[in-house]
Amino acid sequence: MEVLFRSEDSLWYYSRLFMVPVSVMEDSNPDINPKNVEISKKIIIPGYEAVPYRIKNGDTLAGIAASKNLPLDALFLLNQTHKPNQLFPNETILIPERVTMPFLSTTKPCCSANLYEAISYLKRVYPFINVSVIGKSVLGNPIHEIRIGRGTKKVHMNASFHANEWITTLILMDLLNHFLLSITNGIAIRGVSSFQLYQNIELSIVPMVNPDGVDLVVHGPPDSLRGEVMKINNNSDDFIHWKANIRGVDLNNQYPAKWEIEKERKLPKLPASRDFPGNSPLTEPEAIAMAELAKSNPFDCVVAFHTQGEEFYWGYEGYEPPEAGNIAKAMERLSGYKAIQYVDSHAGYKDWYIQEFKRPGFTIELGRGINPLPLSRYKEIYSRAEAIFIAVLLHS
């Protein structure tokens, strides 16, 4: 929501007027000098939307403010061209409405278009997040990174490395949406102050690593590639079990952490709907984008959301630091998921990250069943994921 700055105002005053932390107000207006704001400069109020209201007979701004439980000056601020005592029936004013409900629909599969719509909405309502494109998929779809927070501790989370695990994108975006809501509404998540986490952590999120693959599972192949992907899929037009990117390469088998072992023992030796690690490490643009992101950022911890198994993996070949075990214990205690240090698996993003940077990395297997997990189990899966989300931010 935008307002025009008045000579007697300040960002601090707006933070009190709308009950939004001043640091969040400042981060929503990064181009504004808090000590020298130009008159009539547009200021963004995060967590609010301006809603039209049609004046009825007998309405006054004071009466409207009281009925909406708003400070009167909030109406004055948003309607500076209206004279307080000259409201006319049927004219329209704007009312600041606090956003209190999540935007993202969790009742339908999430494709790349749904994700981009959600990102656009969240960026508009919560302008203190930063959105960038870290790379593009095989088909040129953007791979977005969302950043939030001003802390020195840096945590990264990602989802949908695997196409038919698109529910992880829904979960991660829903976690983000609730985190943003809790910051602007001054409420806690599981007894933990979201604003304090915002101050202490910089959170990086890549909600959909494999947009082409997700779209293939949700919508089927684009006409231009139908024959090619059906050939990879054994001439079947059922793509529900497809995990790979659009070229038939499993993105979570693309990393130089004993990649040769996976190449040798994986059954597919050519592009396939799952498990083919490619002809060499880091051939796919999606995998490259995620590797470059980690190389260019000193993340203290990385979490990759997958499905299914209700467990998580936190070690790799002894490269994991001692603090990884402490984080794993907190995640296990809060979520009820089983913590497993080592599994006979290589070439994954978490494996490479731990090997490369000697920092904590985790692969989370959300839910239990057959992928793609049904949305009928969404609430249960989300609740466990929320516990992991909080545990990681608190203990990293």
C-alpha positions in Angstrom: 0.0 0.0 0.0 1.4 3.4 -1.0 0.9 6.7 0.8 2.2 10.2 0.2 4.7 11.4 2.8 3.6 14.5 4.7 6.0 17.1 6.2 5.2 16.3 9.8 5.7 12.5 9.3 8.5 10.0 9.6 9.0 6.3 8.9 9.0 5.8 12.7 5.6 7.5 12.9 4.2 5.3 10.1 5.5 2.2 11.9 3.5 3.2 15.0 0.5 4.2 13.1 0.2 0.9 11.2 1.9 -1.2 13.9 4.7 -2.5 11.6 8.3 -2.7 12.9 10.3 0.3 11.9 13.1 -1.8 10.5 10.6 -3.6 8.3 9.3 -0.2 7.2 12.8 0.9 6.3 13.5 -2.3 4.4 10.3 -1.8 2.4 11.5 1.6 1.3 15.3 1.0 0.6 15.6 4.2 -1.5 14.2 6.5 1.2 16.6 8.3 3.5 14.6 8.2 6.9 16.2 11.5 8.0 15.4 13.4 4.8 12.2 12.3 3.1 10.8 14.5 0.3 7.3 15.8 0.8 4.7 13.8 -1.3 7.2 11.1 -1.8 5.5 7.7 -2.2 6.0 5.5 0.9 5.1 1.8 0.9 3.4 0.4 4.0 4.1 -3.3 4.1 1.4 -5.8 5.0 -1.5 -3.6 4.0 -3.7 -3.1 1.0 -5.7 0.0 0.0 -9.4 -1.1 -0.3 -12.0 1.2 -2.0 -15.0 2.2 0.2 -18.1 4.0 -1.2 -19.4 6.8 1.1 -22.9 6.4 2.4 -25.2 9.1 3.8 -24.1 10.2 7.2 -20.6 8.8 6.9 -17.6 10.7 8.4 -14.0 9.8 8.4 -14.1 9.5 12.2 -17.1 7.2 12.1 -15.5 5.0 9.4 -12.2 4.8 11.3 -14.1 3.8 14.5 -16.1 1.1 12.7 -13.0 -0.3 11.0 -10.9 -0.1 14.2 -8.4 2.2 12.5 -6.5 5.3 13.7 -8.2 8.3 12.2 -4.9 9.6 10.9 -4.5 6.4 8.8 -7.6 7.5 6.8 -6.3 11.1 6.6 -3.0 9.8 5.3 -4.5 7.6 2.6 -7.0 10.2 1.5 -5.1 13.5 1.5 -7.2 15.0 -1.4 -10.4 14.7 0.6 -11.4 17.3 3.1 -12.4 15.6 6.4 -15.8 17.3 6.7 -16.8 17.2 3.0 -17.6 13.6 2.2 -20.3 13.1 -0.4 -22.5 10.0 -0.9 -21.3 7.6 -3.6 -17.8 9.0 -3.8 -15.0 6.6 -3.1 -12.2 6.8 -0.5 -9.5 4.3 0.3 -9.3 2.3 3.5 -6.1 0.7 4.8 -6.7 -3.0 5.3 -4.2 -5.2 7.1 -3.5 -8.4 5.3 -4.1 -11.2 7.8 -4.7 -14.3 5.6 -2.2 -16.2 3.3 -2.4 -15.6 -0.4 -1.2 -18.9 -1.8 -3.8 -21.6 -2.6 -2.9 -25.0 -1.2 -5.8 -26.9 -2.7 -4.4 -27.4 -6.2 -1.0 -28.4 -7.7 1.5 -25.6 -8.0 3.0 -25.0 -11.5 5.5 -22.3 -12.4 2.7 -19.9 -13.4 1.1 -20.3 -10.0 4.5 -19.7 -8.4 5.2 -16.5 -10.4 1.8 -15.1 -9.5 2.4 -15.8 -5.8 5.9 -14.2 -5.9 4.5 -11.1 -7.6 1.8 -10.8 -4.9 4.2 -11.3 -2.0 6.6 -8.8 -3.4 3.8 -6.2 -3.8 2.4 -6.7 -0.3 5.7 -7.4 1.5 8.2 -5.2 -0.3 10.9 -5.9 2.3 11.6 -9.2 0.5 14.1 -9.2 -2.4 13.4 -11.3 -5.5 16.0 -12.1 -8.1 16.5 -14.6 -11.0 19.5 -16.8 -10.3 19.3 -18.7 -13.6 16.9 -20.1 -16.2 15.7 -23.6 -16.9 16.2 -25.6 -20.1 13.1 -24.0 -21.6 14.0 -20.5 -20.4 11.8 -20.4 -17.3 13.2 -18.2 -14.6 14.5 -19.8 -11.4 13.7 -17.3 -8.6 15.4 -16.7 -5.3 13.6 -14.8 -2.6 15.5 -13.2 0.3 14.2 -11.9 3.6 15.8 -10.7 6.8 18.7 -8.5 7.9 20.7 -10.9 10.1 24.3 -11.9 9.7 23.4 -15.6 9.9 22.5 -16.9 6.4 20.2 -19.9 5.8 19.1 -21.3 2.4 16.1 -23.5 1.6 14.9 -24.9 -1.7 12.2 -27.1 -3.1 11.1 -29.0 -6.2 14.5 -30.3 -7.4 12.2 -33.3 -8.4 9.3 -32.6 -10.7 6.7 -34.8 -9.1 7.6 -33.4 -5.7 5.9 -30.0 -6.5 4.1 -30.1 -3.1 7.4 -29.0 -1.6 7.1 -25.7 -3.5 3.6 -25.2 -2.0 5.0 -26.0 1.5 8.0 -23.7 1.2 6.0 -20.8 -0.2 3.3 -21.3 2.4 6.0 -21.3 5.1 7.3 -18.0 3.7 3.7 -16.5 3.4 3.0 -17.3 7.1 6.4 -16.0 8.1 5.7 -12.7 6.3 2.2 -12.5 7.9 3.6 -13.1 11.3 6.2 -10.3 10.9 3.7 -7.6 9.8 1.0 -8.7 12.2 3.3 -9.0 15.2 2.4 -12.6 16.0 4.6 -15.6 16.9 5.0 -18.9 15.1 5.1 -21.8 17.6 5.9 -19.3 20.4 8.9 -17.9 18.5 9.1 -14.2 17.5 9.2 -14.0 13.7 10.5 -10.4 14.0 13.4 -11.6 16.1 14.2 -14.2 13.4 13.9 -11.5 10.8 16.5 -9.4 12.7 18.9 -12.4 13.2 18.6 -14.3 9.9 18.9 -13.7 6.2 16.8 -16.4 4.6 17.3 -17.4 1.0 14.6 -19.4 -0.7 14.5 -21.0 -4.2 11.0 -22.4 -4.2 11.1 -24.2 -7.6 14.5 -25.5 -8.8 12.9 -27.5 -11.7 10.1 -25.4 -13.3 10.0 -27.3 -16.6 9.7 -30.6 -14.9 7.0 -29.4 -12.5 5.0 -28.0 -15.4 5.4 -31.3 -17.3 3.9 -33.3 -14.4 1.1 -30.8 -13.7 0.1 -29.9 -17.3 1.8 -32.4 -19.6 4.4 -31.6 -22.3 4.5 -28.5 -24.5 3.5 -29.4 -28.0 7.0 -28.6 -29.4 8.5 -31.3 -27.1 5.7 -33.8 -26.9 7.4 -36.5 -29.0 10.8 -36.0 -27.4 9.6 -36.3 -23.8 7.2 -39.2 -24.5 10.2 -41.1 -25.9 12.1 -40.5 -22.7 9.0 -41.6 -20.8 8.8 -44.9 -22.7 6.1 -43.5 -25.0 3.7 -43.0 -22.2 1.7 -39.8 -21.9 1.4 -40.2 -18.1 4.0 -38.0 -16.5 2.9 -38.3 -12.9 6.0 -40.1 -11.8 8.5 -37.9 -13.7 11.3 -36.5 -11.4 13.9 -35.3 -13.9 14.2 -32.0 -15.7 12.7 -31.6 -19.2 15.8 -33.2 -20.7 15.5 -36.4 -18.6 18.3 -35.6 -16.2 17.8 -36.0 -12.4 18.9 -32.7 -11.0 19.6 -34.1 -7.6 22.1 -36.5 -9.1 24.1 -33.8 -10.9 26.6 -32.7 -8.3 30.4 -33.6 -8.1 30.2 -35.5 -4.8 31.2 -39.0 -5.9 29.1 -38.5 -9.0 30.9 -41.3 -10.7 29.5 -43.9 -8.2 25.9 -42.8 -9.0 26.7 -42.8 -12.7 27.9 -46.4 -12.6 25.2 -47.8 -10.5 22.1 -46.0 -11.6 20.1 -48.1 -14.1 19.2 -45.4 -16.6 22.2 -44.8 -18.9 20.3 -42.4 -21.1 17.8 -39.6 -20.3 14.9 -41.0 -18.3 12.0 -39.8 -16.2 14.1 -40.3 -13.1 17.6 -41.3 -11.8 19.7 -40.5 -14.8 22.6 -38.4 -13.5 23.6 -37.0 -16.9 26.8 -37.6 -18.9 28.9 -35.6 -16.5 28.3 -33.4 -13.4 26.7 -30.0 -13.7 25.5 -30.2 -17.3 22.0 -28.9 -16.6 21.3 -25.1 -16.2 19.1 -25.7 -13.2 21.8 -27.6 -11.3 24.4 -25.0 -12.4 22.3 -22.1 -11.1 22.0 -23.8 -7.7 25.7 -24.5 -7.5 26.6 -20.9 -8.4 24.2 -19.6 -5.8 25.9 -21.6 -3.1 29.4 -20.6 -4.3 28.6 -16.9 -4.4 26.9 -16.8 -1.0 28.3 -17.8 2.4 25.3 -19.8 3.6 25.6 -21.1 7.1 23.1 -23.9 6.5 21.3 -25.4 3.5 18.0 -27.2 3.6 16.5 -29.1 0.5 12.9 -30.1 0.7 12.0 -33.4 -1.0 9.3 -36.1 -0.5 8.7 -38.7 1.0 9.6 -40.7 4.1 9.1 -38.5 7.2 12.9 -38.5 7.8 15.9 -36.3 7.0 19.5 -36.8 6.2 22.2 -34.5 7.6 25.7 -36.0 7.0 27.9 -36.8 4.1 31.2 -38.8 4.3 32.2 -37.2 7.6 32.4 -33.7 6.1 29.6 -32.3 8.2 30.6 -30.0 11.1 29.7 -30.9 14.7 27.0 -28.2 14.9 25.0 -30.1 12.2 24.3 -32.8 14.8 22.9 -30.2 17.2 20.6 -28.8 14.5 19.5 -32.3 13.6 18.5 -33.1 17.2 16.4 -29.9 17.3 14.7 -30.8 14.0 14.0 -34.3 15.1 12.6 -33.2 18.5 10.3 -30.6 17.1 9.1 -32.4 13.9 9.0 -36.0 14.9 10.9 -36.9 11.7 13.7 -39.4 12.0 17.2 -37.9 11.8 19.6 -40.1 9.7 23.2 -39.1 9.5 24.4 -41.3 6.6 22.8 -43.0 3.6 24.3 -44.8 0.7 23.7 -42.0 -1.8 25.9 -39.5 -3.5 25.8 -36.6 -6.1 23.0 -34.8 -4.4 22.9 -31.0 -3.7 23.1 -31.5 0.1 26.0 -34.0 -0.4 28.0 -31.6 -2.5 27.3 -28.6 -0.3 28.5 -30.4 2.8 31.6 -31.7 1.0 32.4 -28.3 -0.6 31.8 -26.0 2.3 31.9 -28.2 5.5 28.8 -26.6 6.7 25.4 -28.1 7.8 23.2 -29.4 5.0 19.9 -31.3 5.2 17.7 -33.2 2.8 14.1 -33.3 4.2 11.8 -36.1 3.1 8.4 -34.6 3.8 5.3 -36.9 4.2 4.9 -40.5 3.5 3.3 -42.4 0.6 3.8 -42.4 -3.2 4.9 -39.2 -5.1 3.2 -36.9 -5.8 1.9 -36.9 -2.3 -1.9 -36.1 -2.2 -3.0 -32.6 -1.1 -5.5 -34.3 1.3 -2.5 -34.8 3.6 -1.3 -31.2 3.2 -2.1 -29.9 6.7 -0.2 -32.7 8.4 2.8 -32.3 6.1 2.8 -28.5 6.5 2.7 -28.8 10.3 5.9 -31.0 10.4 7.6 -28.8 7.8 6.8 -25.7 9.9 8.5 -27.3 12.9 11.6 -28.0 10.8 11.5 -24.4 9.4 11.5 -22.9 12.9 14.1 -25.4 14.2 16.5 -24.5 11.4 16.1 -20.7 11.9 16.5 -21.0 15.6 19.5 -23.3 15.8 21.6 -22.7 12.6 
